[in-house]
Amino acid sequence: MNRKVIKELRSSIDKVDDQIFDLILKRFDYVEKIGNIKKEINMPVDDKAREEIIIERLSEKLSTKINHKEIKKIIDPIISISKDIQRRKK
């Protein structure tokens, strides 16, 4: 019984993981568009103020579920990859 429940829960996790990555890829599409505009207007990729706004917004929104430090651990790699995407030459 317990193994069956674990299998079902893991299947649910797999579905959520798929949804998460679909949304991350959608985010990266927007990031690429922003990167193209930044290139056109000669704007730097790095924007520490924007990064802090993202982290603070998520921290406020999710404060009862996950703490600031954990949010930062999750979003920092996403932001890093986003900057890599924006730096790519077209």
Backbone bond lengths (Angstrom), bond angles and torsions (degrees), N, CA, C in turn:
res aa  C-N    CA-C-N  psi(-1)  N-CA   C-N-CA  omega(-1)  CA-C   N-CA-C  phi
1 M - - - 1.456 - - 1.525 111.03 -
2 N 1.310 118.10 -50.35 1.460 121.17 -178.53 1.524 112.31 -63.76
3 R 1.334 117.12 -37.73 1.467 120.18 178.92 1.527 110.80 -66.01
4 K 1.319 115.28 -35.72 1.468 119.64 178.13 1.528 110.31 -65.73
5 V 1.312 116.18 -41.92 1.464 120.84 178.88 1.526 109.81 -63.72
6 I 1.323 116.90 -43.27 1.468 120.52 177.77 1.527 109.95 -59.99
7 K 1.324 117.24 -44.56 1.466 120.95 -179.97 1.533 110.67 -60.93
8 E 1.315 117.25 -43.30 1.469 121.69 179.38 1.533 110.87 -65.35
9 L 1.319 116.33 -42.73 1.465 120.03 178.69 1.521 111.03 -65.03
10 R 1.313 117.07 -39.54 1.466 120.36 178.11 1.522 111.19 -65.79
11 S 1.309 116.03 -36.59 1.461 119.72 175.91 1.532 110.22 -62.91
12 S 1.317 116.12 -40.66 1.469 120.67 176.67 1.521 111.09 -63.79
13 I 1.331 116.57 -40.83 1.462 120.97 177.18 1.528 110.17 -61.78
14 D 1.330 117.22 -42.42 1.466 120.78 178.55 1.525 111.07 -58.82
15 K 1.317 117.08 -41.22 1.465 120.94 178.89 1.531 111.01 -65.58
16 V 1.314 116.34 -40.99 1.464 120.50 177.81 1.531 110.04 -65.43
17 D 1.335 116.76 -42.82 1.473 120.35 177.05 1.526 110.97 -57.18
18 D 1.330 117.01 -42.76 1.464 120.62 177.80 1.527 110.70 -60.49
19 Q 1.323 116.58 -43.51 1.465 121.15 179.15 1.526 110.98 -64.37
20 I 1.320 116.47 -42.04 1.468 121.05 178.95 1.525 109.79 -58.62
21 F 1.335 116.55 -47.74 1.459 119.16 -177.14 1.523 112.12 -70.71
22 D 1.330 117.53 -31.62 1.470 119.44 173.23 1.524 109.72 -60.39
23 L 1.327 116.98 -42.95 1.464 121.12 -179.95 1.523 112.12 -70.56
24 I 1.322 117.02 -37.40 1.470 119.70 177.06 1.527 109.74 -62.97
25 L 1.325 117.21 -42.35 1.464 120.16 178.40 1.523 110.83 -64.53
26 K 1.322 117.29 -37.16 1.464 120.85 175.75 1.526 109.95 -63.43
27 R 1.337 116.18 -41.62 1.470 121.04 176.79 1.525 110.11 -59.49
28 F 1.345 116.27 -43.91 1.460 120.68 -179.02 1.532 111.71 -64.54
29 D 1.327 117.87 -30.90 1.471 120.16 174.65 1.529 110.05 -61.70
30 Y 1.328 116.66 -45.15 1.465 120.60 178.09 1.527 110.81 -64.56
31 V 1.318 115.56 -41.00 1.468 121.28 179.25 1.528 110.35 -59.54
32 E 1.317 116.17 -43.29 1.466 120.01 179.83 1.530 110.87 -62.85
33 K 1.322 117.03 -42.08 1.468 120.90 178.18 1.532 110.68 -62.27
34 I 1.319 116.11 -43.56 1.471 120.10 177.55 1.525 109.83 -62.91
35 G 1.330 116.74 -42.47 1.459 121.09 178.69 1.515 111.99 -58.87
36 N 1.326 117.01 -40.48 1.467 120.63 178.98 1.525 110.45 -64.17
37 I 1.314 116.52 -41.23 1.468 120.14 178.21 1.531 110.21 -66.14
38 K 1.340 116.71 -42.58 1.464 120.08 178.26 1.529 110.84 -58.19
39 K 1.342 116.78 -40.26 1.463 120.13 178.37 1.522 110.53 -63.22
40 E 1.322 116.19 -43.55 1.471 120.79 -178.87 1.524 112.10 -60.18
41 I 1.328 116.20 -38.84 1.474 119.19 -175.87 1.526 112.10 -101.79
42 N 1.342 115.29 10.42 1.463 120.76 176.33 1.527 112.45 60.35
43 M 1.304 116.43 43.20 1.464 122.86 -179.61 1.530 108.97 -99.55
44 P 1.328 118.53 139.82 1.468 119.53 -179.64 1.530 112.06 -67.17
45 V 1.310 114.94 150.95 1.466 121.06 177.63 1.532 110.28 -68.62
46 D 1.325 116.43 -46.82 1.468 120.37 -176.78 1.520 111.40 -68.64
47 D 1.332 114.91 133.05 1.460 121.72 177.90 1.534 107.50 -146.51
48 K 1.323 114.56 82.49 1.473 120.55 -176.38 1.530 112.25 -59.14
49 A 1.327 116.61 -35.44 1.463 119.55 179.45 1.530 110.27 -62.22
50 R 1.329 116.65 -43.77 1.468 121.01 178.58 1.529 110.48 -63.86
51 E 1.318 116.97 -40.75 1.463 120.39 178.74 1.529 110.73 -60.00
52 E 1.321 116.48 -43.84 1.463 120.55 178.76 1.530 111.78 -64.66
53 I 1.332 116.14 -37.94 1.464 120.27 177.63 1.528 110.09 -61.65
54 I 1.324 116.50 -43.28 1.468 120.93 178.97 1.523 110.22 -60.31
55 I 1.328 116.51 -49.75 1.466 121.18 -177.66 1.519 111.05 -63.68
56 E 1.324 117.18 -43.00 1.470 120.34 179.96 1.529 111.39 -66.06
57 R 1.330 116.36 -41.78 1.470 119.94 179.19 1.523 110.89 -60.62
58 L 1.329 115.76 -46.22 1.463 119.97 179.22 1.529 111.46 -66.90
59 S 1.313 116.97 -38.51 1.465 121.05 178.80 1.517 111.15 -61.78
60 E 1.313 116.48 -42.37 1.467 119.98 178.44 1.522 111.12 -67.79
61 K 1.312 116.08 -44.27 1.458 121.21 -177.68 1.534 112.32 -65.12
62 L 1.325 116.07 -37.84 1.465 120.93 -171.64 1.524 113.97 -108.27
63 S 1.312 117.01 14.59 1.471 121.30 -171.36 1.520 114.34 -56.49
64 T 1.314 118.80 -27.43 1.469 119.78 -179.61 1.525 112.24 -86.58
65 K 1.337 116.86 -8.92 1.469 120.71 -176.61 1.521 114.07 -110.71
66 I 1.330 115.81 -35.37 1.466 120.67 -173.48 1.532 107.80 -151.89
67 N 1.318 116.23 142.60 1.467 117.71 -175.15 1.534 112.49 -88.20
68 H 1.316 114.58 168.66 1.471 123.21 -176.11 1.525 111.57 -54.42
69 K 1.304 116.52 -45.10 1.469 121.57 -177.55 1.540 111.18 -62.99
70 E 1.331 116.20 -40.85 1.464 120.45 179.75 1.532 110.89 -69.40
71 I 1.318 116.35 -39.60 1.462 120.26 176.74 1.518 109.76 -59.79
72 K 1.316 116.25 -44.74 1.465 121.06 179.57 1.532 110.65 -61.08
73 K 1.320 117.45 -40.11 1.464 121.41 178.56 1.531 111.62 -62.49
74 I 1.316 116.63 -32.99 1.463 120.89 -179.67 1.525 110.89 -80.83
75 I 1.314 117.51 -46.42 1.469 120.94 -171.37 1.529 112.99 -80.54
76 D 1.320 118.67 -29.26 1.468 120.59 -178.19 1.536 112.99 -55.41
77 P 1.343 119.26 -47.65 1.475 117.74 178.38 1.530 112.72 -65.52
78 I 1.330 117.03 -33.26 1.460 120.30 178.15 1.523 109.81 -65.97
79 I 1.318 116.74 -42.56 1.469 121.02 177.49 1.534 110.23 -65.12
80 S 1.309 116.83 -40.68 1.466 120.51 179.34 1.532 111.28 -61.10
81 I 1.320 116.93 -45.98 1.467 120.88 177.88 1.525 109.98 -65.04
82 S 1.320 116.38 -37.74 1.473 120.66 177.87 1.521 110.84 -59.22
83 K 1.318 116.32 -42.91 1.467 120.10 178.58 1.528 110.78 -66.67
84 D 1.321 117.15 -38.27 1.474 120.41 175.84 1.530 110.53 -59.65
85 I 1.317 116.22 -43.41 1.468 121.06 178.81 1.520 110.09 -61.43
86 Q 1.328 117.29 -42.78 1.457 120.39 -179.01 1.532 112.43 -67.96
87 R 1.309 116.42 -25.92 1.473 120.23 -179.59 1.522 113.11 -82.03
88 R 1.309 116.44 -15.46 1.469 120.10 -178.45 1.520 110.72 -60.84
89 K 1.296 114.17 139.66 1.462 119.82 177.79 1.527 108.74 -82.69
90 K 1.297 116.09 138.76 1.474 121.07 177.77 1.498 110.19 -99.80
